[in-house]
Amino acid sequence: MKKIFFILFLIILMSCVNDEPGDVVFSSNVVQITGTRYSASNVDFENTYSGFITALNEEDSLEVFLEIDHAANAIATGRVLDATSLVFFRNPEISNLLLRENQLAGLDLPQKMLFFQNENSEVFAVYNAVAYLASRYGIEQAGNLQNSATVLNDLSTNATMAEIRSSADLVVEPEQGIITKDSPHTFAETYAEVRNNINSRENLEFLAEIDFQADAEYQTEGNEENEETGLKPTRLIIFGMPDLGTALMQGSQTLALDFPQKILVWEDEEGIVRISYNDPAFLAERHNLTTNPEELEQIITILDEISGIASAN
């Protein structure tokens, strides 16, 4: 019965979150990443990237949060990677909507767009489809996310001067590829342990942190209706593993969409503190990685250790 319900939910979801009428499913294997939409740019990498940043800055409701130059990071590790840059950008309205429905959505926030140039000098813009986010986090009111889909499509189109295409599969099962551990400690203690552990490791690079609860309170200040649905403690840490991450991106460049790493610490409605992160094995499968098993296993071990220490009795 549950299986039937889930199938019906996906059918409804796909009809509600079409991202744009007339989606084009790209039959080529150039970019076939589950849950993504993308476009092959008609301009070079630098102008595609700068065009996106310019368009983003012109949107009053959006704000650049973090820019990651994976190619530059590769050079710092003695490796070579074609032009690959990721932009995280804040969209408070969509973030609050997703987080109110499911705090785990913080793992895919802030929203982001990847730009990369492959070995054939083809330039692409890639981002997570709204349908992917809605299915992964069980957002049943998917139609409310349509505005976000339109904004993403417009930003990508303006930057690439090209049509938007869709991967063959846009949806996944609820919470697919997410590892969660319960912590016996308070939220503050758990978060501090995760943060301190990351900072203590020489091979990791602390990049940013987000207090989603504080952001939500700021956005809803003075709005009594929204204040009644206040967000429980939810914080995200973004950190990199330059050497290991670059090795994997050399095997599959689009992994840059899901790198750097993230760990979400959150407290649910019942007061249980949890630690969640994306399963590296899921990301490898999502991005069709078939090489670098040793580096992948090292990343799996590091994330397991960090989350395990913070959740230990």
Secondary structure, 3 states (H helix, E strand, C coil): CHHHHHHHHHHHHHHHCCCCCCCEECCCCCCCCCCEEEEECCCCHHHHHHHHHHHHHCCCCCEEEEEEEHHHHHHHCCCCCCCEEEEEEECHHHHHHHHHHCHHHHHHCCEEEEEEECCCCCEEEEEECHHHHHHHCCCCCHHHHHHHHHHHHHHHHHHHCCCCEECCCCCCCCCCCEEEEEECCCHHHHHHHHHHHHHHCCCCEEEEEEEHHHHHHHHHCCCHHHHCCCCCCEEEEEEECHHHHHHHHHHCHHHHHCCCEEEEEEECCCCCEEEEEECHHHHHHHCCCCCCHHHHHHHHHHHHHHHHHHHCC
